[in-house]
Amino acid sequence: MIGLRRLENIRNCAEDVLRCGVPGDLMETGVWRGGAAIFMRAILAAHGVEDRVVWVADSFEGLPPPDPAMYPADDGLDLSAVDYLRVPLEEVRANFLAYGLLDERVRFVRGWFRETLPTCEVERLALLRLDGDLYESTWVALENLYPKVSSGGYVIIDDYGAVEQCRHATEDYRKSHGITAELTAIDWTGIFWKKP
Ligand SMILES: C[S@@+](CC[C@H](N)C(=O)[O-])C[C@H]1O[C@@H](n2cnc3c(N)ncnc32)[C@H](O)[C@@H]1O
């Protein structure tokens, strides 16, 4: 789904944190069939890294309906009925397995982000990639996981250009937390920044 430029960006960010010894795991929130997360695990395998894991967070049943009472920006953005975005956990596991990359260094976090991310076992991240489309999905991921990103680590936002709600959540979070690190465009939609 994400194309070559955004895959290349994952590789560049992951290899930079490995090269620089930035502590922490790699994580994607919003994985669909698993492509980007499988690629993260492949990068660790290619470099023989055994002390980091890839966290794979999704409902594995598509997007939640919008909750405009909590997140007014999501009013009218209802992707919960989009069937092709519903990919069961078993299918994502099978996709990891097909690449020979399903092992104990892949950790699944199943459920709605608002329920799973506040208490998930993730301790420290070197790379955090967000791909959940909604304001809610972006905000909840940043609120719960950005504090766990190491200095020198990367935050990648897949939908920044494509989905206005995602862009607003990112801007609101950055503004309210005084984050001024420069945003770099990857392609027509993806952006990333390096945590100072
Ligand atoms: C656009 S797809 C992700 C594409 C994927 N990153 C890739 O590289 O192919 C969005 C995914 O986010 C998940 N998602 C979005 N919001 C969510 C939420 N609030 N809680 C759990 N899963 C969510 C959906 O289930 C879906 O799998």
The ligand as an SDF file (V2000), in Angstrom:
LIG
                    3D

 27 29  0  0  0  0  0  0  0  0999 V2000
   -4.0870    2.3000    5.8430 C   0  0  0  0  0  0  0  0  0  0  0  0
   -4.0680    0.8230    6.7490 S   0  0  0  0  0  0  0  0  0  0  0  0
   -2.3630    0.5870    7.1360 C   0  0  0  0  0  0  0  0  0  0  0  0
   -1.4570    0.2210    5.9820 C   0  0  0  0  0  0  0  0  0  0  0  0
   -0.1330   -0.3950    6.4030 C   0  0  0  0  0  0  0  0  0  0  0  0
    0.6430    0.4640    7.2390 N   0  0  0  0  0  0  0  0  0  0  0  0
    0.7450   -0.8500    5.2490 C   0  0  0  0  0  0  0  0  0  0  0  0
    1.9190   -0.5330    5.2340 O   0  0  0  0  0  0  0  0  0  0  0  0
    0.2770   -1.5510    4.3670 O   0  0  0  0  0  0  0  0  0  0  0  0
   -4.7760    1.3590    8.2810 C   0  0  0  0  0  0  0  0  0  0  0  0
   -4.8270    0.3120    9.3830 C   0  0  0  0  0  0  0  0  0  0  0  0
   -5.0300    0.9770   10.6220 O   0  0  0  0  0  0  0  0  0  0  0  0
   -5.8710    0.2170   11.4600 C   0  0  0  0  0  0  0  0  0  0  0  0
   -6.4700    1.1680   12.4200 N   0  0  0  0  0  0  0  0  0  0  0  0
   -6.7930    2.4580   12.1610 C   0  0  0  0  0  0  0  0  0  0  0  0
   -7.2450    3.0620   13.2740 N   0  0  0  0  0  0  0  0  0  0  0  0
   -7.1910    2.1360   14.2690 C   0  0  0  0  0  0  0  0  0  0  0  0
   -7.5060    2.1920   15.6720 C   0  0  0  0  0  0  0  0  0  0  0  0
   -7.9660    3.3050   16.2340 N   0  0  0  0  0  0  0  0  0  0  0  0
   -7.3110    1.0740   16.4040 N   0  0  0  0  0  0  0  0  0  0  0  0
   -6.8290   -0.0670   15.8270 C   0  0  0  0  0  0  0  0  0  0  0  0
   -6.5150   -0.1650   14.4940 N   0  0  0  0  0  0  0  0  0  0  0  0
   -6.6840    0.9280   13.7260 C   0  0  0  0  0  0  0  0  0  0  0  0
   -6.8330   -0.4700   10.4960 C   0  0  0  0  0  0  0  0  0  0  0  0
   -7.3310   -1.6650   11.0300 O   0  0  0  0  0  0  0  0  0  0  0  0
   -5.9360   -0.7160    9.2720 C   0  0  0  0  0  0  0  0  0  0  0  0
   -5.3680   -2.0060    9.3040 O   0  0  0  0  0  0  0  0  0  0  0  0
  1  2  1  0
  2  3  1  0
  2 10  1  0
  3  4  1  0
  4  5  1  0
  5  6  1  0
  5  7  1  0
  7  8  2  0
  7  9  1  0
 10 11  1  0
 11 12  1  0
 11 26  1  0
 12 13  1  0
 13 14  1  0
 13 24  1  0
 14 15  1  0
 14 23  1  0
 15 16  2  0
 16 17  1  0
 17 18  1  0
 17 23  2  0
 18 19  1  0
 18 20  2  0
 20 21  1  0
 21 22  2  0
 22 23  1  0
 24 25  1  0
 24 26  1  0
 26 27  1  0
M  CHG  2   2   1   9  -1
M  END
$$$$
